[in-house]
Amino acid sequence: MNRDYDAIIIGAGIIGASIAFELAKKGYRTLNVDKLSAAGAGSTANTCAIIRTHYSTLEGTAMAYESYLHWKKWPEYLGTRDERGYAEFRETGLVILHGGEHDMTVHIDNHRELGIPIEEWDLDTVKEKLPFIDVSAFFPPRRPDDEKFGNSTGKQLRGAIFIPGGGYINDPQLSVHNVQRAAEAHAAEFKFRAEVTEVRQDDGRVVGITLQGGEQVDAPVIVNAAGPHSFIVNRMAGVDDKMKISTRALRHEVHFVPAPDDYDLDKDGRVISDDDISGYSRPETGNLLLIGSQDPDCDPKEWVDDPDDYNRQVSDEQWQAQVLRMAQRIPSLPVPGQATGIVDLYDVSDDWIPIYDKSDLGGFYMAVGTSGNQYKNGPMAGLLMAELIDACEHGHDHDVDPVTVECPITGFPLSAGFYSRNREIVEDSSFSVLG
Ligand SMILES: Cc1cc2nc3c(=O)[nH]c(=O)nc-3n(C[C@H](O)[C@H](O)[C@H](O)COP(=O)(O)OP(=O)(O)OC[C@H]3O[C@@H](n4cnc5c(N)ncnc54)[C@H](O)[C@@H]3O)c2cc1C
């Protein structure tokens, strides 16, 4: 391994690997360091990997759409082969069920403004397309121990929005390996089982990192892409108290149940986002249905102080809450006695919108606060960060005049200022995993 680089990226998840790919294409000699044993082995390994475009803001929608177009042409985007093959984008389309409490006009307007295909389904169309669901309205979502749990409001869903350009990636960890190989084709390097313990500085600028065991590696640019450990790395660099938006780790569960007999996942399996019960589902390998939650107010939030030490067991209470809510919508859903699923951490920002930015420390950058919704945005996060870093390292004052990146396919001018560490809270945010 070389002893010095143009840029060191802390983390080799989807975000860190994508930044390496874009910087390496610009000619930067990059090194990703990750304390785990492989690329994408952190929280990216457990992502639901849903690719969707409905965000609460125009910027969020534009970034997701541009990234979606990259996932659609994944091998072309990577431009190189991977001996393990490519991760697959299963483009099932995405249905958003709603009962009228949520403002769908923002999604419809954003999609129309950006030219993203979108359909509005009335209730009859919903019944025809999703014959296995109960169209009763239940809002607000409740815990199973609430005496009103399972009671319909007496009303029905208002309808749905269908976005054909959506789906999921079948193997998210393989997708990061794909990006690693693509970055390596441009001379990027990756070092695993290497934990960063110090961000070394001199005269207001970074000079390098120190690894567990004392090894030092130098670079004039260091990027925090440490996922749920982002607040620890920001603290290590001494920048955490010099930014308006902070990040912290939130425990999150996702569950698996067998698909109901009347729901043919191969034929009809779509991603379904259900605002009425605040849950979502998608097909999972093995004729399973994956069930997640959109963090309704009734569910307690489990903030985690130590991302290396938290309960990784699925809890019976949360299993029941998420699975039984989904069973309200899909009455034929089998509910096994044994809870199965995965547990991992979101890296949540104050407004659930990421921070893609520089910092007050020269040469120190961050791509953090991905808030449970940025796997899909890996391609554009990589490009945004590479352009931002390159501009700043060439003397541009991004805090005064935010860098704008033209999305390569759609041409949308994406301002990195939207993702500033010093922004005011984005009040239009959903303040949830929906972003
Ligand atoms: C359960 C769950 C479901 C999700 N579902 C979706 C979804 O459907 N769609 C979507 O778009 N997003 C989803 N997300 C969010 C998405 O997975 C994340 O936004 C994304 O994977 C974050 O990638 P990352 O590279 O920032 O973090 P990570 O993949 O966590 O990578 C960070 C890496 O940094 C390393 N690291 C940390 N500290 C150090 C250190 N000191 N030294 C060396 N290495 C270090 C870690 O080992 C880790 O590998 C979900 C997240 C979870 C947890």
The ligand as a MOL file (V3000), in Angstrom:
LIG
                    3D

  0  0  0     0  0            999 V3000
M  V30 BEGIN CTAB
M  V30 COUNTS 53 58 0 0 0
M  V30 BEGIN ATOM
M  V30 1 C -32.7950 -1.5950 7.6560 0
M  V30 2 C -32.4680 -0.5590 6.6260 0
M  V30 3 C -33.2420 -0.4550 5.4750 0
M  V30 4 C -32.9370 0.5120 4.5130 0
M  V30 5 N -33.6810 0.5680 3.3450 0
M  V30 6 C -33.3380 1.4470 2.3810 0
M  V30 7 C -34.0090 1.4370 1.1340 0
M  V30 8 O -34.8990 0.6270 0.9040 0
M  V30 9 N -33.6050 2.3320 0.1800 0
M  V30 10 C -32.6100 3.2300 0.3970 0
M  V30 11 O -32.3200 4.0300 -0.5050 0
M  V30 12 N -31.9420 3.2660 1.5730 0
M  V30 13 C -32.2740 2.3930 2.5470 0
M  V30 14 N -31.5790 2.3670 3.7300 0
M  V30 15 C -30.5330 3.3410 3.9420 0
M  V30 16 C -29.2610 2.9370 3.2590 0
M  V30 17 O -28.9960 1.5880 3.4740 0
M  V30 18 C -28.1180 3.8140 3.7730 0
M  V30 19 O -28.4520 5.1700 3.5620 0
M  V30 20 C -26.8100 3.5120 3.0670 0
M  V30 21 O -26.5940 2.1150 2.9520 0
M  V30 22 C -25.6750 4.1510 3.8370 0
M  V30 23 O -24.4640 3.8260 3.1950 0
M  V30 24 P -23.1060 4.3060 3.8150 0
M  V30 25 O -22.0580 3.9220 2.8390 0
M  V30 26 O -23.2090 5.7370 4.2170 0
M  V30 27 O -22.9780 3.5080 5.2060 0
M  V30 28 P -22.4470 2.0300 5.5420 0
M  V30 29 O -22.8660 1.0370 4.5270 0
M  V30 30 O -22.8130 1.7670 6.9430 0
M  V30 31 O -20.8760 2.1810 5.4050 0
M  V30 32 C -20.1010 2.8900 6.3520 0
M  V30 33 C -18.8420 2.1030 6.5730 0
M  V30 34 O -17.9730 2.8730 7.3850 0
M  V30 35 C -17.2010 1.9780 8.1480 0
M  V30 36 N -16.6400 2.6790 9.2980 0
M  V30 37 C -17.2950 3.3540 10.2640 0
M  V30 38 N -16.4290 3.8940 11.1400 0
M  V30 39 C -15.1920 3.5510 10.7310 0
M  V30 40 C -13.8800 3.7960 11.2130 0
M  V30 41 N -13.6560 4.5340 12.3230 0
M  V30 42 N -12.8370 3.2720 10.5490 0
M  V30 43 C -13.0320 2.5300 9.4220 0
M  V30 44 N -14.2550 2.2690 8.9190 0
M  V30 45 C -15.3210 2.7750 9.5500 0
M  V30 46 C -18.1900 0.9030 8.5410 0
M  V30 47 O -17.5190 -0.3050 8.8640 0
M  V30 48 C -19.0690 0.7920 7.3070 0
M  V30 49 O -18.7150 -0.2970 6.4760 0
M  V30 50 C -31.8610 1.4040 4.7080 0
M  V30 51 C -31.0670 1.3000 5.8720 0
M  V30 52 C -31.3610 0.3060 6.8070 0
M  V30 53 C -30.4970 0.1860 8.0330 0
M  V30 END ATOM
M  V30 BEGIN BOND
M  V30 1 1 1 2
M  V30 2 1 2 3
M  V30 3 2 2 52
M  V30 4 2 3 4
M  V30 5 1 4 5
M  V30 6 1 4 50
M  V30 7 2 5 6
M  V30 8 1 6 7
M  V30 9 1 6 13
M  V30 10 2 7 8
M  V30 11 1 7 9
M  V30 12 1 9 10
M  V30 13 2 10 11
M  V30 14 1 10 12
M  V30 15 2 12 13
M  V30 16 1 13 14
M  V30 17 1 14 15
M  V30 18 1 14 50
M  V30 19 1 15 16
M  V30 20 1 16 17
M  V30 21 1 16 18
M  V30 22 1 18 19
M  V30 23 1 18 20
M  V30 24 1 20 21
M  V30 25 1 20 22
M  V30 26 1 22 23
M  V30 27 1 23 24
M  V30 28 2 24 25
M  V30 29 1 24 26
M  V30 30 1 24 27
M  V30 31 1 27 28
M  V30 32 2 28 29
M  V30 33 1 28 30
M  V30 34 1 28 31
M  V30 35 1 31 32
M  V30 36 1 32 33
M  V30 37 1 33 34
M  V30 38 1 33 48
M  V30 39 1 34 35
M  V30 40 1 35 36
M  V30 41 1 35 46
M  V30 42 1 36 37
M  V30 43 1 36 45
M  V30 44 2 37 38
M  V30 45 1 38 39
M  V30 46 1 39 40
M  V30 47 2 39 45
M  V30 48 1 40 41
M  V30 49 2 40 42
M  V30 50 1 42 43
M  V30 51 2 43 44
M  V30 52 1 44 45
M  V30 53 1 46 47
M  V30 54 1 46 48
M  V30 55 1 48 49
M  V30 56 2 50 51
M  V30 57 1 51 52
M  V30 58 1 52 53
M  V30 END BOND
M  V30 END CTAB
M  END
